[in-house]
Amino acid sequence: MVDQSRLWDAHAAAEYDTPGKGMFAPEVLGPTVEVLRDLAAGGAALELAVGTGRVAIPLREAGVEVTGIELSEAMIARLREKADPAALPVVAGDMTTASAGEGFSLVYLVFNTIGNVLTQEQQVECFRNAARHLAPGGCFVIELTVPDLRSLTPGTGGTLEHSERGYLLVDTYDTLAQILVSHHLRFDPRVDGSREASIDRTPQRYVWPAELDLMAQLAGFTRESRWAGWDRSEFTADSRSHVSVYRLPTLER
């Protein structure tokens, strides 16, 4: 079993933030925060795997009371450089079991992070833990890519996802275990003009949309919405990602 706390170490935390670009770009964060603020509906929110506060900090600035759960002490330390514990409290622990209280209006888990949980059983526990934190009628939001197995050519088990000077991203698939491993190859220049290669690997268990819906049902949720992205565009057979909203039943009178 992979130790996720070791994967997300001080080195990963130091390189995680890319202010103003990539997943930190305003055109990415703006719609994300807007949707989450609307779904919180004036209540408090909990972010599972809060990381360095990429989403939690701007959501807090948008007027939503936010708490986080995070396994990596290094990521929490990075978050603490940007947000005071009184303004954005964080519970150190596993998002499948750690408790940050009850009565939240919204729990959310973004940017494929449920894939860091590498078994189906533990992914179901993630849903159940979200349900334990929510008030009746509260919602759980997950952002996740759609597995792109159509890109695999016969007889191969991997794809080249990104290529630029000094960097390659190669994804390999174990289609029986539903495990995707991203291989980040970097070629750093030396003084003599040659390049020294390094590689980092991050495994994920990918989840099909229908499988995710069944996990939600096992935890007592009903799917309310599914969009292709935070712009609430229509989810289709060609969508490469989705934002799925699940809701607990309200109390009967």
Secondary structure, DSSP 8 states (H G I E B T S, - for coil): ---HHHHS-HHHHHHH--TTSGGGSHHHHHHHHHHHHHHHTTS-EEEET-TTSTTHHHHHHTT--EEEEES-HHHHHHHHTTS-TTTS-EEES-TTT----S-EEEEEE-TTGGGGS-SHHHHHHHHHHHHHHEEEEEEEEEEEE---GGG--TT--EEEEEEETTEEEEEEEETTTTEEEEEEEEEEE-TTS-EEEEEEEEEEE---HHHHHHHHHHTT-EEEEEESSTT--B--TT-SEEEEEEE------
